[in-house]
Amino acid sequence: MSQPNPYVTLQVAVTATQAEIKAAYRRLVKQYHPDYHPSDRSRHERMAAINAAYEILGDEQSRRAYDARHRVQPRNARPDVQRSQAADRELEQWLALTYTPVRRIIAAVLRSLPQQIDALAADPFDDDLMEQFLTYLQDCRRALTRARYAFQAQPNPAAVAKVAAHLYYCLHQLVDGLEELEQFSHTYDDRYLHRGQELFRIGHRLFAECRLVR
């Protein structure tokens, strides 16, 4: 029996970049992983084939060896054009999967803080108001965790390295700000409240710097 074509298995072209191969593998794992379909034997077999294909194509040296053995069309034909096209695809993918969703989450968190602070200021010692404030902080933490996962899931294209750096530091400022605000909820020490708000202001400035003009 002939060995399945790993390019066909992963549903990528022979000219695909390593980033595209990795993205295709992740997509197929989510679709066919047996944990999601434990009773479907065909998905177990498909997942095994996907893993085997990725072992070949996921490693550049292994991929070159496979291409040479099977006389696959060279991946470096017209290298300048291919590099440019690959960079464009990488940027579009980053914009769709990282930049846009992360900015949306950050914007929502930044917008919500002043209203929450104003509500708590009515009486910080009111148990109901403090409970609402703590719920808000927990919701923000979960949202920022999703944003950090999204940020880490894709490589940052070189063309937007500065924007990505601002996005990264903005996330960290907001996470640190939440920690300060949580400390205030435990101690009622205004210094934590002021530091939390200042970290959010720094995050806001960084957020403004990571606007991508296209």
C-alpha positions as YAML, in Angstrom:
chain: A
units: angstrom
residues:
- id: 1
  name: MET
  ca: [0.00, 0.00, 0.00]
- id: 2
  name: SER
  ca: [1.41, 3.38, -0.98]
- id: 3
  name: GLN
  ca: [2.02, 5.95, 1.70]
- id: 4
  name: PRO
  ca: [-0.68, 8.66, 1.87]
- id: 5
  name: ASN
  ca: [0.40, 12.02, 0.54]
- id: 6
  name: PRO
  ca: [0.94, 14.19, 3.63]
- id: 7
  name: TYR
  ca: [0.09, 17.36, 1.70]
- id: 8
  name: VAL
  ca: [-3.27, 15.87, 0.77]
- id: 9
  name: THR
  ca: [-3.85, 14.63, 4.31]
- id: 10
  name: LEU
  ca: [-3.20, 18.06, 5.80]
- id: 11
  name: GLN
  ca: [-5.10, 19.76, 2.97]
- id: 12
  name: VAL
  ca: [-2.25, 22.12, 2.07]
- id: 13
  name: ALA
  ca: [-0.46, 22.94, -1.16]
- id: 14
  name: VAL
  ca: [3.09, 21.75, -1.79]
- id: 15
  name: THR
  ca: [4.10, 25.44, -1.71]
- id: 16
  name: ALA
  ca: [2.61, 25.97, 1.78]
- id: 17
  name: THR
  ca: [4.76, 27.67, 4.36]
- id: 18
  name: GLN
  ca: [5.62, 26.00, 7.66]
- id: 19
  name: ALA
  ca: [3.23, 28.41, 9.39]
- id: 20
  name: GLU
  ca: [0.42, 27.37, 7.05]
- id: 21
  name: ILE
  ca: [1.14, 23.70, 7.67]
- id: 22
  name: LYS
  ca: [1.04, 24.26, 11.42]
- id: 23
  name: ALA
  ca: [-2.25, 26.17, 11.14]
- id: 24
  name: ALA
  ca: [-3.77, 23.42, 8.98]
- id: 25
  name: TYR
  ca: [-2.68, 20.77, 11.48]
- id: 26
  name: ARG
  ca: [-4.26, 22.64, 14.38]
- id: 27
  name: ARG
  ca: [-7.48, 23.08, 12.45]
- id: 28
  name: LEU
  ca: [-7.68, 19.38, 11.61]
- id: 29
  name: VAL
  ca: [-6.87, 18.33, 15.17]
- id: 30
  name: LYS
  ca: [-9.80, 20.38, 16.42]
- id: 31
  name: GLN
  ca: [-12.01, 18.77, 13.79]
- id: 32
  name: TYR
  ca: [-10.99, 15.14, 14.16]
- id: 33
  name: HIS
  ca: [-9.54, 14.70, 17.66]
- id: 34
  name: PRO
  ca: [-11.04, 11.50, 19.11]
- id: 35
  name: ASP
  ca: [-11.68, 13.14, 22.47]
- id: 36
  name: TYR
  ca: [-14.54, 14.99, 20.83]
- id: 37
  name: HIS
  ca: [-15.87, 11.87, 19.07]
- id: 38
  name: PRO
  ca: [-14.84, 8.88, 21.23]
- id: 39
  name: SER
  ca: [-17.23, 6.43, 19.56]
- id: 40
  name: ASP
  ca: [-16.31, 7.31, 15.98]
- id: 41
  name: ARG
  ca: [-13.54, 4.91, 14.97]
- id: 42
  name: SER
  ca: [-13.01, 6.61, 11.64]
- id: 43
  name: ARG
  ca: [-11.96, 9.79, 13.40]
- id: 44
  name: HIS
  ca: [-9.34, 7.87, 15.38]
- id: 45
  name: GLU
  ca: [-7.88, 6.60, 12.12]
- id: 46
  name: ARG
  ca: [-8.06, 10.01, 10.51]
- id: 47
  name: MET
  ca: [-6.31, 11.57, 13.51]
- id: 48
  name: ALA
  ca: [-3.52, 9.00, 13.26]
- id: 49
  name: ALA
  ca: [-3.05, 9.88, 9.57]
- id: 50
  name: ILE
  ca: [-3.01, 13.59, 10.38]
- id: 51
  name: ASN
  ca: [-0.35, 13.09, 13.05]
- id: 52
  name: ALA
  ca: [1.75, 10.98, 10.69]
- id: 53
  name: ALA
  ca: [1.50, 13.63, 7.98]
- id: 54
  name: TYR
  ca: [2.49, 16.38, 10.38]
- id: 55
  name: GLU
  ca: [5.52, 14.39, 11.53]
- id: 56
  name: ILE
  ca: [6.72, 14.58, 7.93]
- id: 57
  name: LEU
  ca: [5.79, 18.14, 7.04]
- id: 58
  name: GLY
  ca: [5.96, 19.85, 10.42]
- id: 59
  name: ASP
  ca: [9.74, 19.48, 10.52]
- id: 60
  name: GLU
  ca: [11.56, 21.32, 7.73]
- id: 61
  name: GLN
  ca: [14.36, 18.77, 7.40]
- id: 62
  name: SER
  ca: [11.91, 15.87, 7.25]
- id: 63
  name: ARG
  ca: [9.84, 17.77, 4.72]
- id: 64
  name: ARG
  ca: [12.84, 18.42, 2.46]
- id: 65
  name: ALA
  ca: [13.72, 14.73, 2.59]
- id: 66
  name: TYR
  ca: [10.15, 13.76, 1.66]
- id: 67
  name: ASP
  ca: [10.06, 16.29, -1.19]
- id: 68
  name: ALA
  ca: [13.34, 14.96, -2.55]
- id: 69
  name: ARG
  ca: [12.21, 11.33, -2.39]
- id: 70
  name: HIS
  ca: [8.90, 12.01, -4.09]
- id: 71
  name: ARG
  ca: [10.15, 14.66, -6.49]
- id: 72
  name: VAL
  ca: [7.77, 17.25, -5.14]
- id: 73
  name: GLN
  ca: [7.96, 20.58, -6.96]
- id: 74
  name: PRO
  ca: [10.64, 22.65, -5.23]
- id: 75
  name: ARG
  ca: [9.26, 25.00, -2.63]
- id: 76
  name: ASN
  ca: [11.87, 27.65, -3.35]
- id: 77
  name: ALA
  ca: [10.84, 28.31, -6.94]
- id: 78
  name: ARG
  ca: [10.56, 32.08, -7.49]
- id: 79
  name: PRO
  ca: [11.68, 32.66, -3.89]
- id: 80
  name: ASP
  ca: [11.12, 36.43, -3.81]
- id: 81
  name: VAL
  ca: [7.53, 36.12, -5.00]
- id: 82
  name: GLN
  ca: [6.82, 33.20, -2.70]
- id: 83
  name: ARG
  ca: [8.32, 34.95, 0.31]
- id: 84
  name: SER
  ca: [6.22, 38.02, -0.38]
- id: 85
  name: GLN
  ca: [3.06, 35.98, -0.79]
- id: 86
  name: ALA
  ca: [3.83, 33.98, 2.34]
- id: 87
  name: ALA
  ca: [4.41, 37.19, 4.31]
- id: 88
  name: ASP
  ca: [1.10, 38.60, 3.09]
- id: 89
  name: ARG
  ca: [-0.74, 35.42, 4.10]
- id: 90
  name: GLU
  ca: [0.96, 35.39, 7.48]
- id: 91
  name: LEU
  ca: [-0.05, 39.01, 8.08]
- id: 92
  name: GLU
  ca: [-3.66, 38.42, 7.06]
- id: 93
  name: GLN
  ca: [-3.84, 35.41, 9.35]
- id: 94
  name: TRP
  ca: [-2.37, 37.38, 12.24]
- id: 95
  name: LEU
  ca: [-4.81, 40.23, 11.70]
- id: 96
  name: ALA
  ca: [-7.80, 37.88, 11.68]
- id: 97
  name: LEU
  ca: [-6.80, 35.52, 14.50]
- id: 98
  name: THR
  ca: [-4.75, 37.73, 16.80]
- id: 99
  name: TYR
  ca: [-4.89, 41.48, 16.21]
- id: 100
  name: THR
  ca: [-8.62, 41.94, 15.73]
- id: 101
  name: PRO
  ca: [-9.94, 39.70, 18.55]
- id: 102
  name: VAL
  ca: [-7.28, 40.84, 21.04]
- id: 103
  name: ARG
  ca: [-7.97, 44.51, 20.37]
- id: 104
  name: ARG
  ca: [-11.70, 43.91, 20.72]
- id: 105
  name: ILE
  ca: [-11.22, 42.33, 24.15]
- id: 106
  name: ILE
  ca: [-8.84, 45.05, 25.36]
- id: 107
  name: ALA
  ca: [-11.17, 47.82, 24.19]
- id: 108
  name: ALA
  ca: [-14.08, 46.28, 26.10]
- id: 109
  name: VAL
  ca: [-12.03, 45.98, 29.30]
- id: 110
  name: LEU
  ca: [-10.73, 49.55, 29.06]
- id: 111
  name: ARG
  ca: [-14.18, 51.00, 28.43]
- id: 112
  name: SER
  ca: [-15.77, 49.24, 31.38]
- id: 113
  name: LEU
  ca: [-13.44, 50.28, 34.22]
- id: 114
  name: PRO
  ca: [-14.53, 53.93, 34.80]
- id: 115
  name: GLN
  ca: [-18.18, 52.94, 35.19]
- id: 116
  name: GLN
  ca: [-17.28, 50.18, 37.63]
- id: 117
  name: ILE
  ca: [-15.09, 52.51, 39.70]
- id: 118
  name: ASP
  ca: [-17.86, 55.11, 39.83]
- id: 119
  name: ALA
  ca: [-20.39, 52.49, 40.95]
- id: 120
  name: LEU
  ca: [-18.09, 51.24, 43.72]
- id: 121
  name: ALA
  ca: [-17.24, 54.79, 44.84]
- id: 122
  name: ALA
  ca: [-20.83, 55.23, 46.05]
- id: 123
  name: ASP
  ca: [-19.91, 53.05, 49.03]
- id: 124
  name: PRO
  ca: [-16.83, 50.79, 48.84]
- id: 125
  name: PHE
  ca: [-17.87, 49.12, 52.10]
- id: 126
  name: ASP
  ca: [-21.21, 48.02, 50.73]
- id: 127
  name: ASP
  ca: [-21.05, 44.23, 50.40]
- id: 128
  name: ASP
  ca: [-23.29, 44.09, 47.34]
- id: 129
  name: LEU
  ca: [-21.33, 46.78, 45.48]
- id: 130
  name: MET
  ca: [-18.03, 45.10, 46.31]
- id: 131
  name: GLU
  ca: [-19.38, 41.73, 45.21]
- id: 132
  name: GLN
  ca: [-20.39, 43.26, 41.87]
- id: 133
  name: PHE
  ca: [-16.94, 44.82, 41.55]
- id: 134
  name: LEU
  ca: [-15.24, 41.48, 42.23]
- id: 135
  name: THR
  ca: [-17.44, 39.78, 39.63]
- id: 136
  name: TYR
  ca: [-16.41, 42.47, 37.16]
- id: 137
  name: LEU
  ca: [-12.71, 41.89, 37.92]
- id: 138
  name: GLN
  ca: [-13.12, 38.13, 37.42]
- id: 139
  name: ASP
  ca: [-14.87, 38.69, 34.09]
- id: 140
  name: CYS
  ca: [-12.03, 40.98, 32.98]
- id: 141
  name: ARG
  ca: [-9.42, 38.44, 34.02]
- id: 142
  name: ARG
  ca: [-11.12, 35.70, 32.01]
- id: 143
  name: ALA
  ca: [-11.37, 38.01, 28.99]
- id: 144
  name: LEU
  ca: [-7.70, 38.97, 29.19]
- id: 145
  name: THR
  ca: [-6.73, 35.32, 29.54]
- id: 146
  name: ARG
  ca: [-8.52, 34.62, 26.26]
- id: 147
  name: ALA
  ca: [-6.70, 37.56, 24.71]
- id: 148
  name: ARG
  ca: [-3.30, 36.29, 25.88]
- id: 149
  name: TYR
  ca: [-4.00, 32.82, 24.49]
- id: 150
  name: ALA
  ca: [-4.99, 34.37, 21.17]
- id: 151
  name: PHE
  ca: [-1.83, 36.47, 21.17]
- id: 152
  name: GLN
  ca: [0.39, 33.46, 21.84]
- id: 153
  name: ALA
  ca: [-1.31, 31.18, 19.31]
- id: 154
  name: GLN
  ca: [0.12, 32.90, 16.23]
- id: 155
  name: PRO
  ca: [3.64, 34.08, 15.41]
- id: 156
  name: ASN
  ca: [3.97, 37.85, 15.13]
- id: 157
  name: PRO
  ca: [4.89, 38.91, 11.58]
- id: 158
  name: ALA
  ca: [8.08, 40.96, 11.37]
- id: 159
  name: ALA
  ca: [6.23, 43.73, 9.53]
- id: 160
  name: VAL
  ca: [4.11, 44.49, 12.60]
- id: 161
  name: ALA
  ca: [6.66, 43.75, 15.33]
- id: 162
  name: LYS
  ca: [6.26, 47.20, 16.95]
- id: 163
  name: VAL
  ca: [2.47, 46.96, 16.96]
- id: 164
  name: ALA
  ca: [2.62, 43.45, 18.42]
- id: 165
  name: ALA
  ca: [5.00, 44.64, 21.15]
- id: 166
  name: HIS
  ca: [2.60, 47.41, 22.19]
- id: 167
  name: LEU
  ca: [-0.23, 44.90, 22.22]
- id: 168
  name: TYR
  ca: [1.81, 42.52, 24.39]
- id: 169
  name: TYR
  ca: [2.78, 45.19, 26.94]
- id: 170
  name: CYS
  ca: [-0.76, 46.55, 27.00]
- id: 171
  name: LEU
  ca: [-2.08, 43.13, 28.01]
- id: 172
  name: HIS
  ca: [0.47, 42.85, 30.79]
- id: 173
  name: GLN
  ca: [-0.33, 46.30, 32.15]
- id: 174
  name: LEU
  ca: [-4.02, 45.45, 32.31]
- id: 175
  name: VAL
  ca: [-3.40, 42.10, 34.01]
- id: 176
  name: ASP
  ca: [-1.18, 43.83, 36.60]
- id: 177
  name: GLY
  ca: [-3.83, 46.51, 37.02]
- id: 178
  name: LEU
  ca: [-6.45, 43.89, 37.81]
- id: 179
  name: GLU
  ca: [-4.19, 42.42, 40.49]
- id: 180
  name: GLU
  ca: [-3.89, 45.83, 42.15]
- id: 181
  name: LEU
  ca: [-7.65, 46.34, 42.04]
- id: 182
  name: GLU
  ca: [-8.19, 42.91, 43.55]
- id: 183
  name: GLN
  ca: [-5.83, 43.84, 46.38]
- id: 184
  name: PHE
  ca: [-7.95, 46.92, 47.04]
- id: 185
  name: SER
  ca: [-11.04, 44.71, 47.35]
- id: 186
  name: HIS
  ca: [-9.29, 42.76, 50.12]
- id: 187
  name: THR
  ca: [-7.59, 45.61, 52.00]
- id: 188
  name: TYR
  ca: [-9.56, 48.77, 51.14]
- id: 189
  name: ASP
  ca: [-6.17, 50.46, 50.83]
- id: 190
  name: ASP
  ca: [-6.61, 53.31, 48.33]
- id: 191
  name: ARG
  ca: [-3.02, 52.89, 47.13]
- id: 192
  name: TYR
  ca: [-3.99, 49.67, 45.37]
- id: 193
  name: LEU
  ca: [-6.96, 51.39, 43.75]
- id: 194
  name: HIS
  ca: [-4.81, 54.26, 42.48]
- id: 195
  name: ARG
  ca: [-2.08, 51.94, 41.21]
- id: 196
  name: GLY
  ca: [-4.64, 49.80, 39.42]
- id: 197
  name: GLN
  ca: [-6.14, 52.83, 37.72]
- id: 198
  name: GLU
  ca: [-2.69, 54.12, 36.74]
- id: 199
  name: LEU
  ca: [-1.78, 50.76, 35.18]
- id: 200
  name: PHE
  ca: [-5.02, 50.90, 33.21]
- id: 201
  name: ARG
  ca: [-4.09, 54.41, 32.02]
- id: 202
  name: ILE
  ca: [-0.71, 53.11, 30.86]
- id: 203
  name: GLY
  ca: [-2.49, 50.23, 29.12]
- id: 204
  name: HIS
  ca: [-4.78, 52.75, 27.43]
- id: 205
  name: ARG
  ca: [-1.77, 54.68, 26.05]
- id: 206
  name: LEU
  ca: [-0.16, 51.47, 24.80]
- id: 207
  name: PHE
  ca: [-3.46, 50.44, 23.24]
- id: 208
  name: ALA
  ca: [-3.54, 53.71, 21.29]
- id: 209
  name: GLU
  ca: [0.00, 52.99, 20.05]
- id: 210
  name: CYS
  ca: [-0.90, 49.56, 18.69]
- id: 211
  name: ARG
  ca: [-3.37, 50.89, 16.13]
- id: 212
  name: LEU
  ca: [-2.48, 49.42, 12.76]
- id: 213
  name: VAL
  ca: [-2.93, 51.77, 9.83]
- id: 214
  name: ARG
  ca: [-3.25, 49.89, 6.55]
...
